[in-house]
Amino acid sequence: MTHLTIALDMMGGDNGPPVTIEAAVLAVKEYSHLHLILCGDSDIIRHGLESYSDLPEKRLEILHTEQKVEMDERPSSALRNKQDSSMRRVLELVEQGRADACVSAGNTGALLTMAYYVLKTLPGIDRPALISSLPTSGRQKVYLLDLGANVNCDSEILFQYAVMGSVMAEEVEGISKPRVGLLNVGEEQIKGNDQVKHTAQILSSVPGINYIGYVEGNDIFTGKADVVVTDGFVGNIALKACEGLGKLILNEVKRVSGKNLLTRMMARLALPILRKIYARVNPDQYNGASLIGLRGIVVKSHGNASSEALLYAIKEAMHEVDRQVPTKIKHKIETLLMERP
Amino acid sequence: MTHLTIALDMMGGDNGPPVTIEAAVLAVKEYSHLHLILCGDSDIIRHGLESYSDLPEKRLEILHTEQKVEMDERPSSALRNKQDSSMRRVLELVEQGRADACVSAGNTGALLTMAYYVLKTLPGIDRPALISSLPTSGRQKVYLLDLGANVNCDSEILFQYAVMGSVMAEEVEGISKPRVGLLNVGEEQIKGNDQVKHTAQILSSVPGINYIGYVEGNDIFTGKADVVVTDGFVGNIALKACEGLGKLILNEVKRVSGKNLLTRMMARLALPILRKIYARVNPDQYNGASLIGLRGIVVKSHGNASSEALLYAIKEAMHEVDRQVPTKIKHKIETLLMERP
């Protein structure tokens, strides 16, 4: 297998280096062709690595940076003032071609802003999108985008999102002719706001996209579509509302467990199953969201992620490198722009 | 207690008269001061009532209508062509002051369109909203609006929604100075689209609203706010996404129950609890959503509702009559419009 290089933001995330270091070690031990560039405070990283034995040191390159982007820092301030940060460095390594992809568990807003500035968007793409896969009751996952990269999207941007989501589903998930749905308040043609109606017109006119029409909020989880497209405002709120509901259900089960012996027993038995299901339906916890539409691969792991979750994000990045997602998006959008009437 | 009259759309809902008749009977038996006007096909209603004994017939008035609005009928067609429908009649009874409120489990879009046409909005209110209460992990419920009455809302309309939600929380739920949050993709001032930012400015300038700032999707269920305001596009999608997730979790538990003896046992024990919780977090199933901002009280029960759920919607309507919700909204908006700079 050919060599593959990923730049890892070691300072990002709520839990910082202890978690990022463990994830890095797990990753290089699992994949012998993986080379990691660990960006961050070199003393901390070196010290952290000392507690592991049998490390393939040649595949764990450390790149020192003086700064780190704080989790609550304003994106504009991070962009201006954190030019020697671990987050900035991993993006620059991708831009310079020294890394095939980068992964960060840091501040999402700062990562979005910096990635857009450092990597720029692909030709034909106006704005990057944050995309993640979610479970469905069907056999396959569904890709939902945008999860919050852009809160003001016109129909042209939504069209580009449909193209990008389609490429992700086809290349990463291996779905042939992925069914693309547009998130709306009803399935009828007359429903929705102007932005959605206009996007539907564009998508219907392009044979290269398998557009299946409007889908409703509940359809996200039914497997009706392989890709669900919406703007970052709606996508972010829908995803977070689901996260909130998941937590509420867990809390409710805990609450009833105090009531009487029977419910207590039942709830205690139910909790492990529920936690497992919650982890599966809460992509933030187990998965990385990808920032797509850029001239490089950027995977965002949840700030509160464990080393296993961060490892998952590294695997996601490796998979996108393998499938050459940015190149595929570039080709697809070029082809479709020629198809459009 | 004073006499209270509610007009009930007997033909609405997926299950039709058998369910609406049972709900009507349950309601008049539970509340001796309740008078119901049953609108619909008088033969069917009379025949349906025959299977019940000891009915307070004087409090069950039947009003014959020739037509019914179909569940999949286009709202514009229902408005034009169904002037002698049970749905239209219940709204007219409210408009004429013959009923204090009306309840329908029929086609939501048609009900919205007809109610807006027949009842008109209150002075100071441009558009009605669909509102419902949801459970939280806190002690109190949260009111979420708009759930889909208007997909294009400017900041003026969102301000009016904040006022209406505040009145509902105060009058119906009994919360003093309800905390009003504006749904957004982040809590920071700089987040969000222009519409949300402008609404935040308006809400911050009005002392009569206890505006607590932006809340995120997951905050809907945490009890952080008593009222969460958003436009009908976002509210509808967020609510339905939660409904979809709830169903997915139920299905997942059923699925794992086939795996081995232990998970099967655990899942079977967990299912009843989960179903109960799902019913609690799925407002469509147990509750009525109210159409507010009109010169009259309109409660919408879920189309697939059972007689118990429809009874719940009737109680909700009775409660809103008791608290004089439309009058309170009218006074509140008048006061606040004077407060505004």
Contacts between the chains, C-beta under 8 A, distances in Angstrom:
chain1	res1	chain2	res2	distance
A	74	B	188	7.5
A	74	B	190	7.2
A	109	B	186	7.5
A	135	B	248	6.9
A	136	B	248	7.3
A	137	B	247	7.4
A	137	B	248	5.5
A	137	B	251	4.9
A	137	B	252	7.9
A	148	B	185	5.2
A	151	B	185	5.8
A	151	B	191	7.8
A	151	B	192	6.0
A	151	B	193	4.5
A	152	B	193	5.2
A	152	B	194	7.2
A	183	B	237	5.9
A	184	B	237	7.9
A	185	B	148	5.2
A	185	B	151	5.8
A	185	B	232	6.9
A	185	B	233	5.9
A	185	B	236	4.4
A	185	B	237	6.7
A	186	B	109	7.5
A	188	B	74	7.6
A	190	B	74	7.2
A	191	B	151	7.8
A	192	B	151	6.0
A	192	B	233	7.4
A	193	B	151	4.5
A	193	B	152	5.2
A	193	B	233	5.7
A	194	B	152	7.2
A	216	B	236	8.0
A	216	B	237	7.4
A	216	B	240	5.2
A	217	B	236	6.8
A	217	B	237	4.1
A	217	B	238	6.8
A	217	B	239	6.7
A	217	B	240	2.9
A	217	B	241	3.9
A	217	B	242	7.7
A	217	B	243	7.1
A	217	B	244	6.2
A	218	B	240	4.4
A	218	B	241	6.8
A	218	B	243	4.9
A	218	B	244	3.4
A	218	B	247	7.1
A	219	B	244	6.8
A	220	B	241	5.6
A	220	B	244	5.6
A	221	B	241	7.7
A	221	B	244	3.9
A	221	B	245	5.8
A	221	B	247	7.0
A	221	B	248	4.3
A	222	B	244	6.5
A	230	B	237	7.4
A	232	B	185	6.9
A	233	B	185	5.9
A	233	B	192	7.4
A	233	B	193	5.7
A	233	B	196	8.0
A	233	B	234	6.8
A	234	B	233	6.8
A	234	B	234	5.4
A	234	B	237	5.6
A	236	B	185	4.4
A	236	B	216	8.0
A	236	B	217	6.7
A	237	B	183	5.9
A	237	B	184	7.9
A	237	B	185	6.7
A	237	B	216	7.4
A	237	B	217	4.1
A	237	B	230	7.4
A	237	B	234	5.6
A	237	B	237	7.9
A	237	B	238	5.4
A	238	B	217	6.8
A	238	B	234	8.0
A	238	B	237	5.4
A	238	B	238	5.3
A	238	B	241	4.3
A	239	B	217	6.7
A	239	B	241	7.8
A	240	B	216	5.3
A	240	B	217	2.8
A	240	B	218	4.4
A	241	B	217	3.9
A	241	B	218	6.8
A	241	B	220	5.5
A	241	B	221	7.7
A	241	B	238	4.3
A	241	B	239	7.8
A	241	B	241	6.1
A	241	B	242	5.5
A	242	B	217	7.7
A	242	B	241	5.5
A	242	B	242	6.0
A	242	B	245	4.6
A	243	B	217	7.1
A	243	B	218	4.8
A	244	B	217	6.2
A	244	B	218	3.4
A	244	B	219	6.8
A	244	B	220	5.6
A	244	B	221	3.9
A	244	B	222	6.5
A	245	B	221	5.8
A	245	B	242	4.6
A	245	B	245	5.8
A	245	B	246	6.8
A	245	B	281	6.1
A	246	B	245	6.9
A	246	B	249	7.7
A	247	B	137	7.4
A	247	B	218	7.1
A	247	B	221	6.9
A	247	B	222	8.0
A	248	B	135	6.9
A	248	B	136	7.3
A	248	B	137	5.5
A	248	B	221	4.3
A	248	B	281	6.4
A	249	B	246	7.7
A	249	B	249	6.6
A	249	B	274	7.6
A	249	B	277	5.6
A	249	B	278	8.0
A	249	B	281	6.8
A	251	B	137	4.9
A	252	B	137	7.8
A	252	B	277	4.8
A	252	B	280	7.3
A	252	B	281	7.9
A	253	B	273	6.2
A	253	B	274	7.9
A	253	B	277	6.9
A	256	B	273	6.2
A	263	B	273	7.2
A	265	B	269	7.7
A	266	B	269	4.5
A	266	B	270	6.8
A	266	B	272	7.5
A	266	B	273	5.9
A	267	B	273	6.2
A	269	B	265	7.6
A	269	B	266	4.5
A	269	B	269	5.1
A	269	B	270	6.5
A	270	B	266	6.7
A	270	B	269	6.4
A	270	B	270	3.3
A	270	B	273	5.8
A	270	B	274	7.1
A	272	B	266	7.5
A	273	B	253	6.3
A	273	B	256	6.2
A	273	B	263	7.0
A	273	B	266	5.7
A	273	B	267	6.1
A	273	B	270	5.7
A	274	B	249	7.6
A	274	B	253	7.8
A	274	B	270	7.0
A	274	B	274	7.8
A	277	B	249	5.6
A	277	B	252	4.7
A	277	B	253	6.8
A	277	B	256	7.9
A	278	B	249	7.9
A	280	B	252	7.2
A	281	B	245	6.1
A	281	B	248	6.3
A	281	B	249	6.7
A	281	B	252	7.8
